[in-house]
Amino acid sequence: MVAKTSKKISEAQKQQIHEQTLAYQQDPCGFFVNCLDVKEEYLWSKMREVAESVRDNQFTAVPAAHSVSKTFTAARVVGMVQVLLSAFNSHYHSSKR
């Protein structure tokens, strides 16, 4: 059985977490390395280009090819977007109280 902890996070801590999370909007590859545990040496130029294109554009298309990390990169971008949206939504809803 897993013990549950009832440690509460203060509003200041929530704000700090929110700000740190939103900082990754400008640094998607930093999010991959620091939050998703992707090793820096696995991030190559095209992966960076795709992540930055998703950040900067409404649409991003990646040409088809074999073994160029399309799926690996896409999965990390989706993870980053989910975390950023969750951070935005939780902050937005908590600030409306």
N, C-alpha and C positions, 0 to 999 in steps of 0.2 A: 504494500500500500504506500502511495506517495503522500508525504505530508504536505499540506497546503500552508503557505505562509500568508499572513494577513498584513504584510508590510505595505503601507500606503506611500504613494509618491506625492510629494508636495507640488503645489502649483508651479513653483520656481523650477523644480526638476522637470516637470512636464514641458514647460516653456523651453528649457535648455535642450531637451530631447527633440522637441519640435524644430528648433532652430538648426540643430546639427543635421537632422534628417533633410530639411529643406535645402541645406547647403549643397547636398549632393545633386540638386537640380543642375548646377553648373559643372559638376564633376562626376559624370556617370561612371567613368572608369575607376575613380576613387571609391565609389560605392561598391563596384565589383570586388575590388581588392579588400577594402576595410569591412564590408558588411557581408559579402557573399563568399569570402575566403578564396577568391580566385588569385592564384599566384601571379605576380607582376609579369613574370616571364611568359605566361600564357596569353597575355594581352598583346596582340600584334596589331599592326597599323590598320588593317581592314576592320577589325573588331572595334577599335577606337572610332574609326570613321562611321560605322553603323550606329554606335551608341550616341555619338555626337549629332548625327543626322536625325535620330529619333528625338533628341533634345531640341534641335533647332527647327525642325520642319513638321508640318502636319502629316505628311506622308513620307515613307521611306521604302524604297525598292532595292532589293539586293539581288544581283544577277545569280543565276543558277551556276553551280560548279560542284565538283566533288571535293569533300574534305577541307572546306574553308571556314568551318566553325559557324555556319549560319544558325543551326539549331542551338548550339551552345550559347551564342551571343543573344539570340532571340529570347531564350529562357531567362537569361540574366536581366535583359531589358524589361521583360514582363515583371520579374520580381521587383526591380527598382521602381517601376511605375506603380505597382500595388502598394509598396511601402510609402511612396510619396503621396499617393492619393489617400491612404489611410491616415497619414500624419496630417494632411490638409483637412480632411473631413473631421477627424477627432478634435483638432484645434478649433475649427469653425464651429462645431456643435458645442464645445465646452465654453467658447467665448460668448455664445448667445444666451447663456444662463443668467 
